[in-house]
Amino acid sequence: MKLQNKWFIGLMVGTAVSLVSTSCVDEIKFGNSFLEKAPGGNVTIDTVFNNAEYARQFLNTCYSRQYYGLPYNTDSNGNIPDSSSPYVGKKDALTDCWALYFSDATVYKQYYGGTLNANYDIRGNIFPYTREMVWEVVRWCWLFMENIDRVPGMDETEKARLVAEAKCLIAARYFDMFRHYGGLPLLYASFSGTEAGYEIPRSTVEETVKYMIKMLDEAINSNALEWAYSDADLTSKAGHWTKAGAMALKCKIWQFAASPLFNADQGYAGGSSEAEQQHLVWYGEYRPELWDNCLKACEDFFKELDSKGGYDLNKASVETPEQYRQAYRMGYVRQGSREILHSVRTNMSDAFNSSTYMWHSWADPSKALCRTEYPPTQEYVEMFSWADGTPFDWDKTVEEGKLDEMFLTGTFKAGEQMLSDIVLTRDPRLYEHCMVNGLPKMLDWSAGTMSGLPYELWVGGYDEGENAKLQSGNYATGYKNMKYYLGTEYQRQYTQWVYLRLSDIYLTYAEALLQAKNDHRGAIDQINIVRARVGLKKDLADCVTNKDLLSDKDALLEELLCERVRELGLEDSRYFDLVRYKRADRFEKPLHGLLAYRLDEAGNRMEGNTKWNEGDKNKGALQPIRFDYQRFELSKPMRRWWTHGFEPKWYLSPFPQTEINKGYGLIQNPGW
C-alpha cells in the first residue's frame, strides 16, 4: 500500500527524549531533539556526526530506550516506554504464577476485567504499539548507520562495532514488538518524514523473522562485536551488545517463531481472519525446519561458548541451601555477573531517588499501596520440588502430616526463642522468588547467610495481618514476591533488567533438542545443568517417578515449561511461554493462595492478633512452628478469563485503531 504525505505510526516527528532513562551508561546528553534544535539553534545532524563523542552519545540514546521489565517511572509524555510505568503492570501477572492487586494498572483494569479493545491510547495495553519507543529506536539506529562513515576521529574498528551494536538494537526492539503483535512493518532506512510517498505494509511472520535474523547475522558475522567483556571493561561496557548476546537473541527468536502460536497446522484464531489468511500471525503451516533453526542457533552458541568461555552459571561457594540461594541471586542481580548475556540499566535507584516509583521502594511492605507488588500464587509455590528434587505434592504432604515442614525445619536450643540449624526443605529458588512463612528475613548480600526474624505469614501475624484473609495488600495470596526485591538488604543497590541470561539458553537448547530431534535424554541433560546450580543434582528423569520423561514428550515438555518458570520467574518468561504454546488452559485456570493459622499448644487455631514479634515473643514464647494450612481460591480480583474462558484473540495484542485508520498497511490481529 502506498502512503501519500502521511507519516508512519506518528513516530518520525522528533520526539524529545527524557534524560532520566534506562541506559548502559551514566549520562545521556541528548536525544532526538538534539538533532533538530539545540539551544541557540546551531546544533544539527551534521554537528552530531562531525564529532566522535556526539556520535557515541547518539547511539547511547538508542540504548536508553531498550525494554526494561521492572516498572519504575510514571512518565506519560511518551519519553519512556509505557511498560516502564507501574500503571501498566507486568505481563507475568496475567499468568498462573502471580497476581496483581494495584487496581489502577492496565493489567488489572483492561486484562483482568476483559475490557481491552483497539481504541486505546496512553498505557492502553501491556505493550502499546506506538508508545514503547520501538520505532524511535529503529529509526535512530538507521540514522546512525547511515551517517557513521562520516564521523571523524573514530577508527574503522570502532565504527564497525557500533554499527553491529545498532543492528542488535534493531533486532531486539523488533523482537520485543513481534512477541506481542506478530508480523510488523519493516524499516530499511531512517526516513526524513518529507518523502512524497513510500510503502510500508505489515509484513508476514516469516518476513519479520528473516529481518531480525538478518540483522543479527550481519552483526555476528561482522567479527566486530566482543564475545564477552573482560573484567576490566565490565564497568564501562556492560550493557552493550556482544556477540554472545546477539547469538543468544537469535536462539530466542527462533524459539518463539518455531512455537505452536506461529508454527502450526492451523492459525490460532481458526484460520479465517484476514491476518491469518495473509500469514501475518502465523507461517500458514507447520514447518519442522523452524525447530531445526532453533537447534542450530543453540548449537552455534554453545560451540562458541565452549571455545571462548567468558560466561558461566554462578555457582555456590559452599553446597548449602543458603549458598545455593545466594548463587542464584547474584547470578541475575549482580552487575557484572558472568551469567548475564545482555542487561538493561536504569540511571535511577531507589537508594538515591526514594520518591520515585522504583521497583524496590514501591514494593516496600510498609507502604499501604504497592504499585509494584506481585504476590505469587499457590500454583507457583507448588511447582518447586523438595530439596532432593522430588516433586512437591500437596495431597501427599497432607496425608503424611508434613505441611509444617513444607518450607523449612529447625531446632530450638536451650534459652533461645528462635529456630536454629534451619534446613530449607524445598528447591532453593522458591525462597528467592517467594517470601514464605517462617523464612528468616535476611540473606546477607555478600556472605549469603540467613538471619533475622521470621516472616509471619499467618492470619494475624506480624507481616501478613489479614492480607490473605481479605485478599488484599502485600501478602494477598499468603505470599509476597521476592524476585528483584530481595528484602531490605537490597536497598541502595542499582537494579538491572536481565534481558538474556545463560540459564535461559540452556533451557532453550533443551526445548530445541526435544522439538527438533525428539531427544529426551539430551533435553534432560540441559535441564539438569540448570538444576544442579541450586543443588538439585539428581537426574530429573529419576526425580519425576510418576511419568516417563524419557519417552513421554508431553510430560517432558510440561516439566520443561515448569523448570523455565522456576528458573526465570517474573522475567516475562512464563507469559510468553504460555502464549507461544497457546496454553488457554493455564490462563483460564482459577488460582489459589495459602491461609495459615497459628495453633496453640493444644492444637487449636489462635484468633485475632496472633503476632509473635511485638506479641507474645516479649513474654518468652518460642517462634511458632505449628500451623493449620489451608489452600483457598482467589476471587479478588476476579479475572474474566476464569469465568468466561480465554478467547484466542488474547494471544496477540490489538493494533490501535488510530494507526489502522492511517492507511499505511496495518491489518488488525484476529478478534480485535
Order of alpha helices (4+ residues) and beta strands (2+ residues): beta-alpha-alpha-alpha-alpha-alpha-beta-alpha-alpha-alpha-alpha-alpha-alpha-beta-alpha-alpha-beta-beta-alpha-beta-beta-beta-alpha-beta-beta-alpha-alpha-alpha-alpha-alpha-alpha-beta-beta-alpha-alpha
